[in-house]
Amino acid sequence: MRLDQEINDYLPPNGGIVSRIAPTPSGFLHAGNAYNFILTYLLTRSVSGILHLRIDDYDLSRYRREFVQNIFDVLEFLGLECDKGPTCTSDFEQNFSFKVRAKRYEDVLEKLDEIYICECSRTTKGAYKNGIYTKICKDKNLKFIKDKTAIRLSIDEDDELGKAVSAQMGDFVIYKKDFTPAYNLASVIDDEDMGVNLVVRGEDLLPCTLAQRYIAKMLKFNFSGATFIHHKLLLKDGKKLSKSSKSPPIDLGSNPQIYYKILANDLGLDIKSTDKISNLLYEFKLKNIAKNFLQSMS
């Protein structure tokens, strides 16, 4: 199925679009990030939606200020403006870092009944089978000890969505050993608080989507009704681009048209529209790629 057809099939059926560009400051951004940013921007702007910039700094061990600055530099380079969110690195650190919302995450944690403490690591004997946690700590009634234990969510396998989550990742960690929220929990809470109803992400994050939909369902969040669009991954030598594999960073001295053209080709847009982001957006609207959503708003 072509990407434009998939978008038409899966945009939210009700209400206005609220989406986010949500990079992690764990490395310099690469072409795959640019692809995601541009697609999210076009989808949101084409229906006059609200676009947040949210920088997901949940992994403290990989956080670097220069990576945050790179996010702002890349957005400026691509000509993408957000409606809400931080405007610079210092603004982010003071007002938008996940650390300023620590109490919020802890309050939500208290609402989750089906949780247990886990002392396992990836090297614990018998803790994992085919990459799935074997629940060996579930009935131990352990107490949380910072830097030694984590908190897992016990998945209800009688629930249809729970079955899918269990098959993909089992009982997953929602609070890490340093007592900071894991990505899947923190992201759901932040999306709920922002009113996000459209998430655009790479197809490698399908397991995360299952986990986040499950958490939202358990918490009876409005986000449980959000729409997720999973786009293809950009590859180099047959492998996906990623920060951890040190993929080439976006060359800010080059021309952003390079990245516009990749998306235009995938969406079947006129290549002449890639001279400016405003023209690419106009072409995106002209082809009525988000028509299903526009009709639902009438």
Buried (B, 14 or more C-beta within 10 A) or exposed (E): EEBBEBBBEBBBEEBBBBBBBBBBBBBBBBBBBBBBBBBBBBBBBBBEBBBBBBBBBBBEEBBEEEBBBBBBBBBEBBBBEBEEBBEEBEEBBEEBBBEEBEEBBEEBBEEBEEBBBBBBEEEBEEBBEEEBBBBBBBEEEBEBEEEEBBBBBBBBEEBEBBEBBBEBBBBBBBBBBEBBBBBBBBBBBBBBEBBBBBBBBBEEBEBBBBBBBBBBBBBEBBBBBBBBBBBEBBEBEEEBBBBEEEBEBBEBEEEBBEBBBBBBEBBEBEEEBBEEBEBBBBBBBEBEBBBBBBEBEE
